[in-house]
Amino acid sequence: MDFTRKQFLALAAAGATSVGALCACSPQQKKEGDSSKNAPASVDLEEFKSLTLDMGAWSYDKDNDVYYQLGLQYCMKPASKTYNSLSIYVPGKYFTGEKNSNKTYTCKINTKAVVGSFTPSTAPIAMPINTGTLSPQACPTEYSYEGLSTYLETGCIYVYAGFRGRSAGYDSASGSDDLYAGGSPWPAVDFKAAIRYLRYNAASLPCDATKVFAYGFSSGGGLSAVLGTSGDSPLYSPYLDAIGAATHDTQGTSLSDAIYGSASWCPSTSFDVADAAYEWSAGQYADGDTRASGTWTHALSSDLATAYGTWVNSMDLLDSDGNKLELDQTNSGVYTMGSYMETIQSELETSANNFARETSFPYTATPQRFEDPLFPGDPNLAKSRGVEAPSAVLQTDATKSADAQSQQGQSQDQGQSQDQSQSQSQAQHNESSSSSSTGASATGVTQVQSTIFDSIDHYFESFNEKTAWLTYNLHRQTVSIANLKDFSAAMRSASLGVGAFDAVDRNTRANQLFGVGEKSTLHFDKIMGDLVSKNVDTYSTLTGWNKEYSEAWKDDLALKDTLESDIPTRVSLFNPLYFISGTSQGFATAQVAPYWRINEGVQNSETSICTSLNMKLALTHYKDVKNVAFTLVWDKGHVLAERTGNVAANLVNWIVACATA
């Protein structure tokens, strides 16, 4: 029986606990400077006084008219001075500055200033997440204007916040021998603390502090999605308290950590079901290696794919008309039919049709793979990555090069980053000629052999080398896709082994994300753990089984972090769907960003195609969300996928549009 999202929301609201009341007011209602008459008597109005921004400590770039401050500690009890600090960059017109004797400037807000579409009271805040692998992001210690003009000249305030990464570590700045906590949920905790710092100082900053936009690629995109769905979640409170994040301003008004907009490219997230989704969308159509017949991981792959079908049918994922999406089993018991499958095919066809309309031929397909983004603000990061021009990575014309996975390998991005060789690059036709590019470029993009296609019909024909599954109607200029199986084999095959995120030997970056202290990598996938426990008698008779596997997931899932949260809880804290799905306990307990931008490369085999699509489906029907700009980009892989134009310019245009809507 079909039912609407409204019915789901009503059911969820009826069962909601009082914890949701803690998030009753939106970030727009929590503006700084509100009356403190109703502040609890126990609130210490000077508790966070040391976090007050020093308005006499601004540096000034006269050539580019930018005021900035570097290395501002944003919490009272930083776990790491290297990571628990931020830098702020302000368009010069927003301030009236008076030079001090020490060459710094004392600044006051110029209320009459206008930069682009904004004034000092309406300017949004742009906050980059500059890691695709969820490595820790350090606060800049040097200033560079390179790349900042795109943001500042349109009137945005640019804030580069440091945060801890996917694992615990040591603070090189303090030289301490103490191991600071890392992994879930600390990257999000640190970012939330940084946002609260900005709102604590909102009266001194020329911006609308309610309009914060976070954006990132891959694992950074996943973090952006977590921030966008978990605003003011009470589950984060103990973690924020642990680092002394500001809870109220000098008027006693509660501070929000909710953001206004989240943008992501190829987001890696939703780790509760990531392995099952990967096997359903790609793994069950692959063979060899860990999926070779007779291995226990082959059996596990099939069981994970089935588990994903069951999961989809238990969720409240709805189509545009509010009908519940489902998966149906074939005669062989495999979930490869139904409205959910049809939705994926429809999205792929839309993507292919957009490509057909917007691409000029001859066309050069150049498979690429991107490891880390390089948003501007930290010249040290640019040097460490061997990039001379930070903005270069963000200025790829999406109509001129096609991105895909390259060079099969074993490194994994946030639990996944084995490189893939894209099928299309192997399809050489008589009508095509080839050119080569060498190795990894200076911008962190790995390229392989290019292929030139002289016409659009020859381009689409190249995908049917083994099986005719894609049809291009030259007269109507439309593309149709027969099934997900052949699409997966030709364009998004499984480049990662079974346990793509939660590896059997715990060797992925996602395993690091859920490590605890010295136990740096741990199992976290409860679905996989339950399957191992249930089917141990069968799996143990197959090739590759180790008796230690029988208790491995059970033992790891029981472990707790320093704040006594077990791994399933930490998985939920890093799962956007936990907060926006009516079937989850976290539903309606957090503030959700009203604006979203999600770009996914069709050939991105680093995650399941379902990851970004599920986010889009859930967000589209969430009551507080105003707009979800979801783009599935054809002939793009694990990159900053854009249909057309400049990445940075497209991002800023989106921020401006959302902030002025």
C-alpha positions as CSV (number, residue, x, y, z in Angstrom):
1,M,0.0,0.0,0.0
2,D,1.4,3.4,-1.0
3,F,1.4,6.2,1.5
4,T,2.7,9.7,1.6
5,R,5.6,11.4,3.3
6,K,3.0,13.4,5.3
7,Q,1.7,10.2,6.8
8,F,5.2,9.1,7.7
9,L,5.9,12.5,9.3
10,A,2.7,12.3,11.3
11,L,3.5,8.9,12.5
12,A,7.0,9.9,13.5
13,A,5.9,13.0,15.2
14,A,3.4,11.1,17.2
15,G,6.2,8.9,18.5
16,A,8.8,11.6,18.9
17,T,10.3,12.0,22.3
18,S,10.6,15.3,24.2
19,V,14.1,15.6,23.0
20,G,12.8,17.1,19.8
21,A,11.5,20.1,21.8
22,L,15.1,21.1,22.4
23,C,15.3,21.9,18.7
24,A,12.0,23.8,18.4
25,C,13.4,27.0,17.1
26,S,15.2,27.5,13.8
27,P,18.6,29.0,13.4
28,Q,16.9,32.0,11.8
29,Q,15.1,32.6,15.2
30,K,18.4,32.3,17.1
31,K,19.9,35.6,16.0
32,E,22.5,37.1,18.2
33,G,21.6,40.2,20.2
34,D,18.1,39.0,21.3
35,S,16.9,40.0,24.7
36,S,18.3,38.1,27.6
37,K,15.4,38.8,29.9
38,N,14.3,35.2,29.7
39,A,17.8,33.8,30.1
40,P,18.0,31.3,33.0
41,A,19.5,32.7,36.2
42,S,22.2,30.0,36.1
43,V,23.6,31.2,32.8
44,D,27.0,32.9,33.2
45,L,27.0,35.7,30.6
46,E,30.8,35.9,30.7
47,E,31.4,32.2,30.5
48,F,32.8,32.4,27.0
49,K,34.3,35.9,27.2
50,S,37.7,34.5,26.2
51,L,36.2,33.6,22.8
52,T,35.5,37.3,22.0
53,L,36.9,38.4,18.7
54,D,39.5,41.1,19.1
55,M,38.4,43.8,16.7
56,G,41.8,45.5,17.0
57,A,43.8,42.5,15.6
58,W,42.8,42.5,11.9
59,S,45.5,42.3,9.3
60,Y,44.9,44.0,6.0
61,D,45.7,43.1,2.4
62,K,45.7,46.5,0.8
63,D,46.3,45.3,-2.8
64,N,43.1,43.1,-2.7
65,D,41.2,45.0,0.0
66,V,40.8,42.1,2.4
67,Y,40.8,42.1,6.2
68,Y,41.7,38.8,7.8
69,Q,42.6,37.1,11.1
70,L,44.3,33.7,11.3
71,G,44.5,31.1,14.1
72,L,41.4,32.1,16.2
73,Q,40.7,29.5,18.9
74,Y,37.0,28.7,18.6
75,C,36.4,26.7,21.8
76,M,37.4,26.9,25.5
77,K,39.1,23.5,25.8
78,P,40.6,22.7,22.4
79,A,41.7,19.1,21.9
80,S,44.3,20.4,19.4
81,K,45.5,24.0,18.9
82,T,46.3,23.0,15.3
83,Y,42.8,22.0,14.4
84,N,40.5,23.8,16.9
85,S,41.0,27.2,15.4
86,L,39.8,29.1,12.4
87,S,40.6,32.0,10.1
88,I,38.3,34.7,8.8
89,Y,38.5,36.7,5.5
90,V,36.3,39.8,5.1
91,P,35.8,42.0,2.0
92,G,37.5,45.3,2.8
93,K,34.4,47.4,2.1
94,Y,32.6,45.9,5.0
95,F,35.0,47.5,7.5
96,T,36.3,50.9,8.3
97,G,39.8,50.2,9.6
98,E,42.2,52.3,11.6
99,K,45.8,51.3,11.5
100,N,47.5,50.4,14.8
101,S,51.1,50.9,15.8
102,N,51.8,47.2,15.3
103,K,50.5,47.3,11.7
104,T,47.3,45.6,12.6
105,Y,43.9,47.4,12.2
106,T,41.0,48.2,14.5
107,C,37.9,47.7,12.5
108,K,34.3,48.8,12.7
109,I,31.4,47.7,10.5
110,N,30.7,50.0,7.6
111,T,26.9,49.7,7.6
112,K,26.5,51.5,4.3
113,A,28.8,49.1,2.4
114,V,27.5,47.0,-0.5
115,V,29.5,44.1,-2.1
116,G,27.8,42.2,-4.8
117,S,24.3,41.4,-3.7
118,F,25.0,41.9,0.0
119,T,25.5,44.4,2.8
120,P,27.2,43.8,6.2
121,S,23.9,42.6,7.7
122,T,23.1,40.1,4.9
123,A,26.4,38.6,3.8
124,P,26.5,34.8,4.0
125,I,29.4,32.8,5.4
126,A,31.2,30.3,3.1
127,M,33.0,27.5,5.0
128,P,35.1,24.9,2.9
129,I,35.7,21.3,4.0
130,N,39.1,20.8,2.2
131,T,39.5,17.1,2.5
132,G,38.1,14.3,0.4
133,T,39.5,11.6,2.7
134,L,38.5,13.1,6.0
135,S,42.1,13.8,7.0
136,P,42.3,16.5,9.7
137,Q,42.0,20.0,8.4
138,A,44.4,22.4,9.9
139,C,43.8,26.1,10.4
140,P,45.8,28.3,8.0
141,T,48.9,29.8,9.5
142,E,49.8,31.9,6.5
143,Y,47.8,34.3,4.3
144,S,47.2,34.0,0.6
145,Y,44.6,35.7,-1.6
146,E,44.9,33.1,-4.3
147,G,41.4,31.8,-5.1
148,L,39.6,33.9,-2.5
149,S,38.4,36.5,-5.0
150,T,35.6,34.3,-6.3
151,Y,34.0,34.3,-2.8
152,L,34.9,37.7,-1.5
153,E,34.1,39.8,-4.6
154,T,30.5,38.5,-4.5
155,G,30.2,39.7,-0.9
156,C,30.7,36.4,1.0
157,I,32.6,36.1,4.3
158,Y,35.1,33.3,4.0
159,V,35.8,31.2,7.1
160,Y,38.4,28.4,7.0
161,A,37.9,26.2,10.1
162,G,40.2,23.5,11.3
163,F,38.8,20.2,12.6
164,R,40.0,16.8,13.6
165,G,39.9,14.0,11.0
166,R,39.0,10.4,10.8
167,S,41.3,9.1,13.5
168,A,42.9,10.1,16.8
169,G,46.2,11.9,16.7
170,Y,48.8,14.1,18.4
171,D,48.9,17.9,18.5
172,S,52.2,18.8,16.8
173,A,51.7,22.5,17.7
174,S,51.7,21.9,21.5
175,G,54.1,19.0,21.4
176,S,51.8,17.0,23.7
177,D,52.3,13.3,24.0
178,D,48.6,12.9,24.8
179,L,46.4,11.3,22.1
180,Y,43.5,13.5,21.2
181,A,40.2,11.8,20.2
182,G,39.3,11.6,16.6
183,G,36.9,9.9,14.2
184,S,33.1,10.1,14.4
185,P,31.7,12.4,15.5
186,W,34.6,14.7,16.2
187,P,35.1,16.3,12.8
188,A,31.4,17.4,12.9
189,V,31.7,18.5,16.6
190,D,34.7,20.7,15.8
191,F,32.9,22.3,12.8
192,K,29.8,22.9,14.9
193,A,31.9,24.6,17.6
194,A,33.4,26.9,14.9
195,I,30.0,27.9,13.8
196,R,28.9,28.7,17.3
197,Y,32.1,30.8,17.7
198,L,31.0,32.8,14.7
199,R,27.6,33.3,16.1
200,Y,29.0,34.3,19.5
201,N,30.8,37.1,17.7
202,A,28.1,37.9,15.2
203,A,27.6,41.4,16.5
204,S,31.2,42.2,15.5
205,L,31.2,40.5,12.1
206,P,29.7,42.0,8.9
207,C,27.5,39.1,8.0
208,D,24.2,37.3,8.6
209,A,25.5,34.6,10.9
210,T,22.4,32.5,10.4
211,K,23.4,31.9,6.7
212,V,26.4,29.5,6.9
213,F,27.2,27.4,3.9
214,A,29.4,24.3,4.2
215,Y,30.7,22.4,1.2
216,G,33.0,19.5,0.5
217,F,34.0,16.6,-1.8
218,S,33.7,12.9,-1.1
219,S,34.2,12.3,2.6
220,G,34.2,16.1,3.0
221,G,30.9,16.2,1.2
222,G,29.6,13.5,3.6
223,L,30.6,15.7,6.5
224,S,28.8,18.7,4.9
225,A,25.7,16.5,4.7
226,V,26.0,15.6,8.3
227,L,26.3,19.2,9.3
228,G,23.3,20.1,7.2
229,T,21.0,17.5,8.8
230,S,22.2,17.5,12.5
231,G,21.9,21.2,13.5
232,D,21.5,21.5,17.3
233,S,21.0,17.8,17.7
234,P,21.2,17.1,21.5
235,L,23.2,14.0,20.7
236,Y,26.2,16.3,20.0
237,S,25.9,18.2,23.2
238,P,28.2,16.1,25.4
239,Y,30.9,16.3,22.7
240,L,30.5,20.1,22.3
241,D,30.7,20.5,26.1
242,A,33.9,18.4,26.1
243,I,35.8,21.0,24.0
244,G,34.1,24.0,25.6
245,A,32.1,25.1,22.6
246,A,30.0,28.2,23.2
247,T,26.4,27.4,24.2
248,H,25.1,31.0,24.6
249,D,26.1,34.5,23.8
250,T,26.7,37.5,26.1
251,Q,23.0,38.1,26.2
252,G,22.3,34.6,27.4
253,T,20.7,33.6,24.1
254,S,21.3,30.0,23.0
255,L,23.7,29.5,20.1
256,S,22.8,27.3,17.2
257,D,25.2,25.2,15.1
258,A,22.7,24.6,12.3
259,I,23.8,25.7,8.8
260,Y,21.8,27.3,6.0
261,G,23.1,25.4,3.1
262,S,25.1,22.2,2.4
263,A,26.9,21.5,-0.9
264,S,28.6,18.2,-1.8
265,W,30.2,16.4,-4.7
266,C,30.2,12.6,-4.6
267,P,29.4,12.5,-0.9
268,S,30.5,9.5,1.1
269,T,28.3,8.9,4.1
270,S,25.4,6.9,5.5
271,F,27.8,4.2,6.7
272,D,25.0,2.1,8.4
273,V,24.0,0.8,5.0
274,A,27.0,1.8,2.8
275,D,28.3,-1.8,2.3
276,A,24.9,-3.2,1.6
277,A,24.1,-0.4,-0.9
278,Y,27.5,-1.0,-2.6
279,E,26.9,-4.7,-3.1
280,W,23.3,-4.1,-4.3
281,S,24.2,-1.4,-6.9
282,A,27.5,-2.9,-8.1
283,G,28.9,-5.8,-6.1
284,Q,26.2,-8.3,-7.0
285,Y,27.0,-7.8,-10.7
286,A,30.7,-8.4,-10.3
287,D,32.9,-11.6,-10.0
288,G,36.5,-12.4,-9.3
289,D,38.7,-11.5,-6.3
290,T,36.6,-11.2,-3.1
291,R,33.4,-11.9,-5.2
292,A,34.8,-15.1,-6.8
293,S,32.4,-18.1,-6.6
294,G,33.2,-20.4,-3.6
295,T,34.5,-17.7,-1.4
296,W,32.7,-16.7,1.8
297,T,32.8,-13.0,0.7
298,H,30.9,-14.0,-2.5
299,A,28.1,-15.3,-0.3
300,L,28.4,-12.2,1.9
301,S,28.0,-10.0,-1.1
302,S,24.8,-11.7,-2.1
303,D,23.4,-11.5,1.4
304,L,24.3,-7.8,1.7
305,A,22.6,-7.0,-1.6
306,T,19.5,-8.8,-0.3
307,A,19.7,-6.9,3.0
308,Y,19.7,-3.6,1.0
309,G,16.5,-4.6,-0.7
310,T,14.9,-5.3,2.7
311,W,16.3,-1.9,4.0
312,V,14.8,0.1,1.1
313,N,11.4,-1.5,1.7
314,S,11.6,-0.6,5.4
315,M,12.4,3.1,4.6
316,D,10.2,6.1,3.7
317,L,11.9,7.0,0.4
318,L,9.3,8.6,-1.8
319,D,9.0,9.7,-5.4
320,S,8.0,13.1,-6.5
321,D,4.3,12.3,-6.2
322,G,4.7,11.0,-2.6
323,N,4.5,7.3,-3.5
324,K,6.7,5.0,-1.5
325,L,9.6,3.5,-3.5
326,E,10.2,-0.2,-3.2
327,L,12.2,-3.1,-4.5
328,D,10.7,-6.3,-5.7
329,Q,12.3,-9.7,-5.9
330,T,12.8,-11.6,-9.1
331,N,12.0,-15.3,-9.4
332,S,15.6,-16.0,-8.2
333,G,15.0,-13.9,-5.1
334,V,17.1,-10.9,-6.0
335,Y,15.9,-7.4,-5.4
336,T,16.4,-6.0,-8.9
337,M,12.9,-4.8,-9.8
338,G,10.4,-2.2,-8.5
339,S,9.9,1.6,-8.3
340,Y,13.2,2.3,-6.6
341,M,15.1,0.6,-9.4
342,E,13.0,2.5,-11.9
343,T,13.8,5.8,-10.2
344,I,17.5,5.2,-10.5
345,Q,17.1,4.3,-14.2
346,S,15.1,7.5,-14.7
347,E,17.8,9.6,-13.0
348,L,20.5,8.0,-15.2
349,E,18.5,8.7,-18.4
350,T,18.0,12.3,-17.4
351,S,21.7,12.7,-16.8
352,A,22.5,11.1,-20.2
353,N,20.0,13.3,-21.9
354,N,21.5,16.4,-20.4
355,F,24.9,15.3,-21.6
356,A,23.6,14.7,-25.1
357,R,22.0,18.2,-25.3
358,E,25.0,20.1,-23.8
359,T,28.0,18.4,-25.3
360,S,29.7,19.3,-28.6
361,F,31.3,16.8,-30.8
362,P,34.1,15.8,-31.5
363,Y,34.3,15.1,-27.8
364,T,37.4,14.0,-25.8
365,A,36.7,11.7,-22.9
366,T,39.5,11.9,-20.4
367,P,39.0,9.6,-17.4
368,Q,40.2,11.2,-14.2
369,R,40.2,10.5,-10.5
370,F,40.3,13.2,-7.8
371,E,41.7,12.5,-4.3
372,D,41.3,15.8,-2.4
373,P,39.8,19.2,-3.2
374,L,41.8,22.3,-2.9
375,F,39.5,25.2,-1.8
376,P,41.5,28.4,-1.2
377,G,42.6,29.8,2.1
378,D,45.5,27.6,3.2
379,P,48.7,28.2,1.2
380,N,50.4,25.6,3.4
381,L,48.0,22.9,2.1
382,A,48.6,23.9,-1.5
383,K,52.4,23.5,-1.0
384,S,52.0,20.2,0.7
385,R,50.0,18.9,-2.2
386,G,52.4,20.3,-4.8
387,V,49.9,22.7,-6.3
388,E,51.0,26.1,-7.4
389,A,47.6,27.5,-8.1
390,P,45.0,26.4,-5.6
391,S,42.1,27.6,-7.8
392,A,43.2,25.5,-10.7
393,V,41.6,22.4,-9.4
394,L,38.3,24.2,-9.2
395,Q,38.3,25.6,-12.7
396,T,37.6,22.5,-14.8
397,D,35.2,23.0,-17.7
398,A,32.8,20.1,-17.3
399,T,32.0,20.1,-21.0
400,K,35.5,19.5,-22.1
401,S,36.7,16.5,-20.1
402,A,35.0,13.3,-18.8
403,D,36.0,12.0,-15.4
404,A,36.2,8.4,-14.2
405,Q,38.1,6.1,-12.0
406,S,41.7,5.1,-12.9
407,Q,44.3,2.6,-11.9
408,Q,42.9,-0.2,-9.7
409,G,44.4,-0.1,-6.2
410,Q,43.9,-0.8,-2.6
411,S,43.8,2.7,-1.0
412,Q,40.3,3.6,0.0
413,D,38.6,6.9,0.5
414,Q,36.8,7.1,3.9
415,G,36.5,3.5,3.7
416,Q,36.8,3.5,0.1
417,S,39.3,4.6,-2.5
418,Q,40.5,1.8,-4.5
419,D,41.0,3.2,-8.0
420,Q,39.1,1.9,-11.0
421,S,39.8,1.7,-14.7
422,Q,36.8,3.0,-16.4
423,S,35.2,0.8,-19.0
424,Q,34.6,3.5,-21.6
425,S,38.3,4.3,-21.9
426,Q,38.8,0.7,-23.0
427,A,36.2,0.9,-25.8
428,Q,38.2,2.0,-28.9
429,H,36.4,2.3,-32.2
430,N,37.6,2.8,-35.7
431,E,36.0,6.2,-35.6
432,S,38.0,7.2,-32.6
433,S,41.6,8.2,-32.1
434,S,43.6,8.3,-28.9
435,S,45.9,10.6,-27.0
436,S,47.7,10.1,-23.7
437,S,48.3,12.2,-20.7
438,T,50.8,11.3,-18.0
439,G,50.3,10.1,-14.4
440,A,49.0,12.3,-11.7
441,S,48.8,16.0,-12.5
442,A,50.0,18.8,-10.2
443,T,46.4,19.4,-9.2
444,G,45.9,16.0,-7.6
445,V,43.9,14.6,-10.6
446,T,45.0,11.2,-11.9
447,Q,44.4,10.9,-15.7
448,V,44.6,8.0,-18.0
449,Q,44.3,7.5,-21.8
450,S,41.9,9.9,-23.5
451,T,39.5,8.8,-26.2
452,I,38.1,11.2,-29.0
453,F,34.6,10.5,-30.3
454,D,33.6,12.1,-33.5
455,S,29.9,11.9,-33.0
456,I,27.3,11.5,-30.3
457,D,25.9,8.2,-31.6
458,H,29.4,6.7,-31.8
459,Y,30.0,7.9,-28.2
460,F,26.9,6.1,-26.9
461,E,27.5,3.0,-29.0
462,S,30.8,2.6,-27.2
463,F,29.0,1.5,-24.0
464,N,27.3,-1.4,-25.8
465,E,30.5,-3.2,-26.6
466,K,29.5,-6.3,-24.5
467,T,25.8,-5.9,-24.1
468,A,23.2,-3.6,-25.8
469,W,21.8,-1.9,-22.7
470,L,22.0,1.8,-23.7
471,T,20.0,3.2,-26.7
472,Y,20.4,6.6,-28.2
473,N,17.6,7.8,-30.4
474,L,19.2,10.1,-32.9
475,H,15.9,11.6,-34.2
476,R,14.6,12.4,-30.7
477,Q,18.0,12.9,-29.2
478,T,17.1,10.9,-26.1
479,V,18.8,8.1,-24.2
480,S,17.2,5.0,-22.7
481,I,18.8,2.6,-20.2
482,A,17.7,-1.0,-20.1
483,N,18.9,-2.1,-16.6
484,L,21.2,-1.3,-13.7
485,K,23.2,-4.5,-14.1
486,D,24.7,-3.6,-17.5
487,F,25.0,0.0,-16.6
488,S,27.1,-1.1,-13.6
489,A,29.3,-3.4,-15.6
490,A,30.0,-0.7,-18.3
491,M,30.2,2.5,-16.3
492,R,30.2,2.0,-12.5
493,S,31.6,-1.4,-11.8
494,A,32.6,-2.5,-8.3
495,S,36.2,-1.2,-7.8
496,L,36.2,-2.0,-4.1
497,G,36.1,-5.4,-2.5
498,V,33.4,-6.9,-0.4
499,G,33.3,-4.8,2.7
500,A,34.0,-1.8,0.6
501,F,33.7,0.4,3.7
502,D,33.8,-2.0,6.6
503,A,36.6,-4.3,5.3
504,V,37.0,-7.8,6.7
505,D,40.5,-6.9,7.8
506,R,39.5,-3.4,9.0
507,N,41.8,-1.7,6.6
508,T,39.7,1.1,5.2
509,R,39.4,4.8,6.1
510,A,35.9,4.2,7.3
511,N,37.2,1.6,9.7
512,Q,39.5,4.4,11.0
513,L,36.5,6.8,11.3
514,F,35.0,4.5,13.9
515,G,38.2,3.6,15.7
516,V,38.6,4.3,19.4
517,G,41.9,5.7,20.7
518,E,44.7,3.2,20.2
519,K,42.3,0.8,18.5
520,S,42.6,2.8,15.4
521,T,40.4,0.7,13.1
522,L,37.2,-1.1,14.1
523,H,34.2,-2.8,12.5
524,F,31.1,-0.7,12.5
525,D,28.6,-2.2,10.0
526,K,25.8,-3.8,12.1
527,I,24.1,-5.2,9.0
528,M,27.3,-7.1,8.1
529,G,27.9,-8.2,11.7
530,D,24.4,-9.6,11.9
531,L,24.9,-11.5,8.6
532,V,28.1,-13.0,9.8
533,S,26.5,-14.0,13.1
534,K,23.5,-15.5,11.4
535,N,25.3,-17.3,8.6
536,V,28.5,-18.4,10.3
537,D,27.8,-22.1,9.8
538,T,27.5,-21.5,6.0
539,Y,30.3,-18.9,5.6
540,S,32.8,-21.1,7.6
541,T,32.6,-23.8,5.0
542,L,33.7,-21.5,2.2
543,T,37.1,-20.3,1.0
544,G,38.8,-17.5,2.9
545,W,36.9,-17.8,6.2
546,N,38.8,-17.2,9.4
547,K,37.4,-18.4,12.7
548,E,38.2,-15.0,14.2
549,Y,35.5,-13.4,12.0
550,S,32.7,-15.0,13.9
551,E,33.1,-12.6,16.9
552,A,34.9,-9.7,15.3
553,W,31.9,-7.5,14.5
554,K,30.2,-8.3,17.8
555,D,33.2,-7.4,19.8
556,D,33.9,-4.1,18.0
557,L,30.4,-2.9,18.0
558,A,30.3,-3.1,21.7
559,L,33.2,-0.8,22.2
560,K,32.6,2.8,23.4
561,D,34.4,6.1,22.9
562,T,35.6,8.5,25.6
563,L,32.1,9.8,26.1
564,E,30.6,6.3,26.4
565,S,28.9,6.3,23.0
566,D,28.9,2.9,21.3
567,I,29.7,2.4,17.6
568,P,26.1,2.2,16.4
569,T,25.5,5.6,18.0
570,R,28.6,7.1,16.4
571,V,27.4,5.7,13.1
572,S,24.1,7.4,13.5
573,L,25.9,10.7,14.3
574,F,27.6,10.5,10.9
575,N,24.4,9.5,9.0
576,P,22.3,12.3,7.4
577,L,19.4,9.9,6.9
578,Y,19.2,9.3,10.7
579,F,17.9,12.9,11.1
580,I,15.7,13.2,8.1
581,S,14.0,9.8,7.7
582,G,10.7,9.3,9.4
583,T,11.8,5.7,10.2
584,S,14.8,6.8,12.3
585,Q,14.9,7.6,16.0
586,G,16.7,10.9,15.2
587,F,13.9,12.2,13.0
588,A,12.8,15.7,13.8
589,T,15.3,16.1,16.6
590,A,17.6,18.4,14.7
591,Q,17.6,21.5,12.5
592,V,17.9,20.7,8.8
593,A,19.5,23.1,6.3
594,P,16.9,24.6,4.0
595,Y,19.2,24.6,0.9
596,W,21.1,21.7,-0.6
597,R,23.3,21.2,-3.6
598,I,24.4,17.6,-4.4
599,N,26.4,16.6,-7.4
600,E,27.2,13.0,-8.2
601,G,29.4,11.7,-11.0
602,V,27.7,8.9,-12.8
603,Q,30.9,6.9,-13.0
604,N,31.9,7.4,-9.4
605,S,32.6,3.9,-8.2
606,E,34.0,5.0,-4.8
607,T,30.5,4.8,-3.4
608,S,27.1,3.4,-4.3
609,I,25.0,5.5,-6.6
610,C,22.3,5.1,-4.0
611,T,24.1,7.2,-1.4
612,S,23.5,10.6,-2.9
613,L,20.2,9.6,-4.4
614,N,18.8,8.5,-1.0
615,M,19.8,11.9,0.4
616,K,18.0,13.6,-2.4
617,L,14.8,11.6,-2.0
618,A,14.7,12.1,1.8
619,L,15.5,15.8,1.7
620,T,13.0,16.6,-1.0
621,H,10.1,15.6,1.2
622,Y,11.5,17.0,4.5
623,K,9.3,19.8,5.8
624,D,12.1,22.4,6.5
625,V,13.9,21.9,3.2
626,K,13.2,24.6,0.6
627,N,15.3,23.4,-2.3
628,V,17.4,20.4,-3.3
629,A,19.6,20.9,-6.4
630,F,20.5,17.3,-7.2
631,T,22.6,16.8,-10.3
632,L,23.8,13.4,-11.6
633,V,26.6,14.3,-14.0
634,W,27.1,12.0,-16.9
635,D,30.6,11.0,-17.9
636,K,32.0,12.2,-14.6
637,G,33.6,10.0,-11.9
638,H,35.1,10.7,-8.5
639,V,35.7,14.4,-9.1
640,L,34.1,17.8,-8.5
641,A,31.4,16.8,-10.9
642,E,29.7,19.7,-12.8
643,R,27.5,19.6,-15.9
644,T,29.0,22.8,-17.2
645,G,31.1,25.7,-16.1
646,N,33.5,26.5,-13.4
647,V,33.2,24.7,-10.1
648,A,33.9,27.6,-7.8
649,A,31.8,30.0,-9.8
650,N,28.9,27.6,-9.8
651,L,29.2,27.1,-6.1
652,V,29.3,30.8,-5.3
653,N,26.4,31.5,-7.6
654,W,24.4,28.9,-5.7
655,I,25.3,30.4,-2.4
656,V,24.3,33.9,-3.5
657,A,21.0,32.6,-4.9
658,C,20.1,30.8,-1.7
659,A,21.2,33.6,0.6
660,T,19.1,36.1,-1.4
661,A,16.0,33.9,-1.9
